[in-house]
Amino acid sequence: MKKKYITAAEFDAQFDAGENVSAHYNLEQAVRPGLEQRRVSVDFPLWMVQQLDQVAIR
C-alpha cells in the first residue's frame, strides 16, 4: 500500500477543521526530547539516606 502524502496546507486545514490528523504521524519513530537517562554517582550523608528510605516506605 502506497503512502498518501499531503501538503502542509492540507494538513493545517484538516487540523483547523478539527479532523483527526493522527494518521499522518509516524509514531514508530517518535521521541520525547529531554527524557534521556544518565547515570550519576552521588554521595549522601547517612541521615539523608535514612530519611529517603523512610519516605520510600510510606
Stockholm file with secondary structure:
# STOCKHOLM 1.0

chainA/1-58         MKKKYITAAEFDAQFDAGENVSAHYNLEQAVRPGLEQRRVSVDFPLWMVQQLDQVAIR
#=GR chainA/1-58 SS CCCCCCCHHHHHHHHHTTCCCGGGCCGGGCCCTTCCCCCCCCCCCHHHHHHHHHHHHC
#=GC SS_cons        CCCCCCCHHHHHHHHHTTCCCGGGCCGGGCCCTTCCCCCCCCCCCHHHHHHHHHHHHC
//
